[in-house]
Amino acid sequence: MSSNVSQALPPALTCFLAAILLLSSCTPKPASPTPRYAVARFENLSGDPTLDWVARAATEYFSATLSKALDGPVLSSASLNRAGPGISDDRAKAQIVGANHLISGYLERVNGQLRLYAVDEDLATGKDTRQISVEANQPVHAMNDLVHAFSPSAAPYLTSNPETLKLYATAFDEPIDHAVTDLREATNTDPNFGPAWILLIDAASRRGDREALAKTIDEALNQKLAPLEKAQIRLEKTLLENDKPASLAAMRDLSAQSPADLVLLKSLAESDTAAANFKQAANEWKKIREAVPTDRDAWNQLGYNLAWSGDLAGALDTMKQYGAHWPDDPNPIDSLGDVNYMYGKFADAAALYLKADRKNSKLLNGGDLYKAAWAYFKAGDKSKADAAFAQFRAARTKTNPEAFTPFEADWLYRTGRAKEAIALLRKDDTGWSQLVIWDLLAHDRAAAAKDAAAAKDAITRFAALPSASVAEWQTRAGNGTEPARRLALGIALLLDGKTDAARPVWDKIVEDSSGTDFLSRAIDAKLKGEKPKLEQIPDSLQVNPLASIPDKF
């Protein structure tokens, strides 16, 4: 009967099904991800320990000469080592840094010849895509033949001096003093060989000799190094000099020289976020997401940075796509709620927070209920706000009731119930830093001084000192420029009514703070008579005693 089904169907339906079959047969398969190669350390199976350096050199030789010669990028050994400390397995390192192919190999002696063997493994399938071996009399000849067997487009190695390469490769596994001697000789035999300089700089850094480190860096930068190595050494120089703007610029240059290094790109994105370069950070997270579409953090960070950069539509679209890819994950829903909250869409934010909590209340230990409470309050619905906060209280006190009082007091104070909030903290004999801030906001410096005696926080104790002139406050704070001193001075001036003097201090606090320190930015905006660009997302993990300042100031 089944063989005659088509005859029993109406002609129009038969044609329709045929068209569907034709379309489905023409539907292209999803594109395979671009190959991203890492090179594992080769093994010396010759039984001759004098060839250990060849195994080490082969790894460096491969990654450098094939970096632009295959059908996808080849990560440097430096990129592979960025997987993190304590990880010795090269396969694990490769997967962490986003490689999906691993080139590994070994060397052996065969009939007086040196044989080098290499295999390219697809890490997703575990299958070898190619296996190649070559034989030669000299190690460098064998390495050169092998990389050209992988690709005729293999580039020349960074040094043409075999002795330089041997000294460099040997230094990897030597005690630091011997390594420094060999690396110095390597840089003497070929001053333009960047990898030896980088290893020499690393040795000076591990020795803790800043003077030698600075001198070695300057020596290296005076040579004609390849762009990648020069960019890496420039970054070391800026880090040594603790020059944050220059470090960010150097990291950007290094990432441009090594675009396949996703760990480096992630560090750059995080640094741009910290520097409030949100648009640039979003572009960097977008590249990471495109390279590894399964990286949930890349989706999440991209959405937030788009929101912080002012691109609401892009942020909403990204968070929705993030949720569509992982429909069982509550985090995309929570993140979408945050984006709505930032832009004052409080009713939508509250609904999303409650949805995230229903999907999995363990995500923030009930924290989405706290966010929903604030969203309802900001939307003007105090009844629903208190109801959501009551749910938060019930959830959070099940696990850590002792830590809940600051949340309860902060909620009461900032929603217009200051007396109840103050009474709660005094009864509980806790939250003295909060009380000091509230005393000063109420212009009760005598109460602030009394409460400050019990406060552990030095900054709030400083703010509770007797009212004084701007000059006296500056004298009290001292001449240092460290962030803690500046923050103490900024708070003291603000809460003593010295707003004109406080403004430049808070400008500097914001300049020195992380790009995501939106509380400092909110205080700074209020001092200037401006509305903060974005609403500050409620923090369900801890209560900041300063949170009430932009509310009440």
Secondary structure, DSSP 8 states (H G I E B T S, - for coil): -GGGHHHHS-HHHHHHHHHHHHHHHHS---------EEE---EE-SS-GGGHHHHHHHHHHHHHHTTTTSSS-B--HHHHHTT-TT---HHHHHHHTT-SEEEEEEEEEETTEEEEEEEEEETTTTEEEEEEEEEESSHHHHHHHHHHHH-TT----S---HHHHHHHHHHTTS-HHHHHHHHHHHHHH-TT-HHHHHHHHHHHHHHT-HHHHHHHHHHHHTS---HHHHHHHHHHHHHHTT-HHHHHHHHHHHHHH-TT-HHHHHHHHHHHHHTT-HHHHHHHHHHHHHH-TT-HHHHHHHHHHHHHHT-HHHHHHHHHHHHHH-TT-SHHHHHHHHHHHHTT-HHHHHHHHHHHHHH-TTTTTTHHHHHHHHHHHHHT-HHHHHHHHHHHHHHHTTT-GGG-HHHHHHHHHHTT-HHHHHHHHHHHT--HHHHHHHHHHTT-HHHHHHHHTT---HHHHHHTS----HHHHHHHH-S---HHHHHHHHHHHHHTT-HHHHHHHHHHHHHHS-TT-HHHHHHHHHHTT---SS-----SS---GGGHHHHH-
